[in-house]
Amino acid sequence: MSDGFSGFLFQSAPIFIAAIFIIVISVIAFMAMKGIVTWSRNNAQPEQVKEAKVATKRTDVRGGGETQARSIYYVTFKTGEGDRLEFRVNGRESGQLIEGDQGELRFQGTRYRGFARKKLIHS
């Protein structure tokens, strides 16, 4: 006679829990490796300085509702060669840049290093 604890559910529960644990650890390891690879690639790139113009800015708001909302800021620059480069910037930097600003863009791989606005002299 069965005691109620020898069914399929009780025999497969440890396997199910182990599978979930392995999936969670795998996702964490994948995200960590992805971050390390991006960091390494950026460090291997030379820092570049290019003449550029602030083309657009955008904000990505995440969270809200039951969680705290946070804003992620992006700025797209158009270089003199016609390339468009988008970088993640902090809120202060985003607030100081205005679409149409021209100057020198400094970056290393996908890492934003700064933008020095050219002062226009009005006559």
N, C-alpha and C positions, 0 to 999 in steps of 0.2 A: 504494500500500500504506500502511496506517495505521502510525504510529509508536507507538501506545499512549497518547499524550497528547492526542489530538484527539477523544476520546469526549465524550458528554453530561456526564459527571461533571466533567471538567476544564473544560468550557465554562461550566457552571452554578455552579461553586464560588464564583467572585467575587460572583455575584448573591446566593447564599445567605448568604455572609459579610456582605455589605452589608446585607441584610435583617435579619439578627440584630443587627448594629450599630445600625441605625435603631430597632429595637424596644427595645433596651436604653436608648438615649438618650431615646426617647420616654417610657418608664416613669420614668426618673430626672427628666425635665422635668415630667411630670405630678405626681409626688410633691412636687417642690419647689414647684410652683404651688399645689397643695392646701395645703401648709404655710403659704405666704405669704398665701393667701386667709383661712385660719383666723386667722392672726396679725393681719391687717388688721381683720377683723371684730371680734375681741376688743378691739383697741385703740380701735375706733370706739364700743364700748359703754361706758356709764357704769359706774363701780364701784357695786355695789349692796350694801346691808347689810340682811339679813332675819333675823327671829327664826326659828330652826330647831332641829331635834332630829336627832341622829345616828340614822338609821333602820337602816342595815346597813353592813357593811364586807365587801369581798371582795378576794381576791388572785388575780392571773393569773400563773402561773408559765410562763415561756417558755424553751425550750432544754432542756438536760439531755442525758443520754446522752453523745454525743461532743462536745457543745459545753457551754459554761458556762451554767448555769441563772441566770435573773434573774427577780425578782419585780416585778410592777407592782401597785400598791395603789390601790384605789378606795373611796370613801366616798359613801354615799347619804344625803342630808339630806332631811327633810320639813319644809317651811316651814309657817308659821301658816295660810297660805291653802290648804294641802293639796297643794301641788306637791311632787314628788319630783325632786331634782336630784342627779346623780351627777358626781363630780369625781375626777380622777386626783390622788393625793397622794404625797408621798415616804414612805418607810418609817418615819421618825421620827414624822411627823405621824399616820400610821395607828396607830402604837403608842400614842400619847397620847390618841387619841379612843376613847371607849367607847360602845357602842350605848346609847342612852337619854340621852346628854349633851345638855343644852339650852344655847343661847347665841345669839350673833350670828354669822351666816355672812356672810363678805365674798367676793364674786366679781365677775368682769368677763367677761361673755359666757360662754365655756366654761372660763375660767381661774379656778382656785381661788386665793383670796387669803388665806384664813385663817378660823379659827373661834375666837371668844373665849367660853370656857365660863362660864356663870353659876355663881357659887358659891351653893350652897344653904345656908341657915342652919337648923340643927336646933335646936329648942327643947326 
